[in-house]
Amino acid sequence: MPPMAWGALSLAIVSFLFIGLGVLFTPVPGVGALFSFSAPLLALAGIILGGRAVSKSKAAAPAGAGAVVMPGGGEGSGLALAAVIASALAFVPAMITALTCGACNALCATGSFQTHQRIGSGTIDPFDLLRGAGRPGSLRDGDAGLLVPNGPAPDAGAQDDAPSMLPPPPLAPGPKP
């Protein structure tokens, strides 16, 4: 069996594997794009390598006057043809995966994620910040349901020393010159 045909078939199998890994790792920045964009390249390399193996196996076929020539060519041409077909079948879903999952990973999963300084201290629910809600216990926030369960309860008589989410008021005008 020609090693080129085995190499082309293994490239088709690895391309199918990379399609699945590209879909699975889409949320992981960089890794999903690597698998998604590598899958069509591997399938294309399998098509090219399998085509070369088919050509070599046909060239190696006996061409004597009394020799019986198989329709597929010489030894190993069936494996080479199977490798070309498998790689061609892997190429279409690999391109779809690269254009959907790979592009989504490259464009969306690599964005910066910024958090508020008090998230995780038990005073602010991060999803309420996204909805534009104020601090729990402040006058701007009339919903007591914004408190994180098992978080510290606000003290009714204590002064609110937490930094305000609003800008400071303007300064009073100074003396006229």
Secondary structure, 3 states (H helix, E strand, C coil): CCHHHHHHHHHHHHHHHHHHHHHHCCCCCCHHHHHHHHHHHHHHHHHHHHHHHHHHHHHCCCCCCCCCCCCCCCCCHHHHHHHHHHHHHHHHHHHHHHHHHHHHHHHCCCCCCCCCCCCCCCCCCHHHHHCCCCCCCCCCCCCHHHCCCCCCCCCCCCCCCCCCCCCCCCCCCCCCC
